[in-house]
């Protein structure tokens, strides 16, 4: 697989992301569990007993903090821990979970209170902040001493993302990507050819217009008009937020054209406005047969399984170049843990991110996808339908787009979202909004 570009800002390394990965926001408290026995994914119901070390050798207990496991994937995580502890009877893993919305606040509180977990999960944006503040242990000494470690087993853009200045502070654990979904029944009724993996913006827009013109309360297309879609659209149009020298270029012509392209979908009646959606989510509108196409993540595969129409996916179209969202989660070791716990935590994270056992459990549970290059690990995943073109998920990795990241990431995202909303409402032009964005980002830097 090939990388399409280098997107690091202020830091000497580029990081992935993904945003986002899904969790259940209704989980309000941090919980702790310890894996002892579990049911294998797929309902095998096999009980596994952890091998205990001799009584004179108490295992090293480590705390692992995660946002992506709860509530739907705790059984899968439990199965991974059972397999790990069977191979490493001198280590015991205790799991703590929190919903994504609260997770990083809780983690920062623990770090500030000298009570950080020994190992924890990070998405890309937050990884940068934690790595630059000395919170994460350098994994280099552990990987160098580990004769079984193979950095090339990982998808390299994902592996390289969790490093800063040449220092590896994390291991990539999982990823999700975004696709163009389409309702085949709507296409058939309109007599329109299905999308292909090599579509461009022009083909997407022309098809969306043709679908919208059929009437019957059907819109041609939907993609969110916000930061997460904008940085990707900007890249697809040949524009990046930051130059190679770190200069802010978010208001360059390619970025302005990309934002205007997004806004025009709504202004021209091809994509529904918020008022026309009436509080219904874009995913529900697609399920209701009201959208011909929608740009959303592979996490919606299960959500769309019950659709009463046939649907499929293709790689996201680009304009001057291709570009697909790539949301990645990584895992890291606390710099504050003592040496024994750091070593045990590293072993757990290497198993969690690179072992065949953990990868197979993850794939079987549809808990995102492992960031490993062994194609055989995906055989079961690719065989599942719908969608029929599930191979497009892997094809999208050939042109990945990762978020531009700065240390004050949340403030940059909020600033851009506010300005994009003002441009969408007509209060500002796209150029005016991005001129102001440039000034505000420079102030954050």
CORKAWO-V917704 format. One line per field, one symbol per residue. phi: phi as a letter, one per 40 degrees, with the letter a starting at -180 (. if undefined). A space follows every 10 residues. Layout:
# CORKAWO-V917704
phi=???
This chain:
# CORKAWO-V917704
phi=.bcbabbcbg bcbcbcaidg ccacccccbc bbabcbbacc dggcgccbbc cccddcbccc cbbbbabccc ccbccccdcc cdcccccbcc bbbbbbbacd cbdccccccc cccfbcccaa cbcddcddcc ccbgcbcccd cccccccccb ccccccdccc ccbbfgbcba bcbaabbbbc cacccccccc gbcccbcbdb dccccccccc ccccgffbcc aaaccadccc cccddcbgbb cbcccgccbc bcdccccccc dcccdcccgc bccccccfgc ccccccccgb bcaacacccc dcccdcccac babbcdcbbc acabdabbbb bbbcccccdc ccccccdccc cccbcccccc cccccfcfbc cbccccccdc ccccbccccc dcccccccac bbccbbcccc cccccccccc cccccgcbcd cccccccdcc ccccc
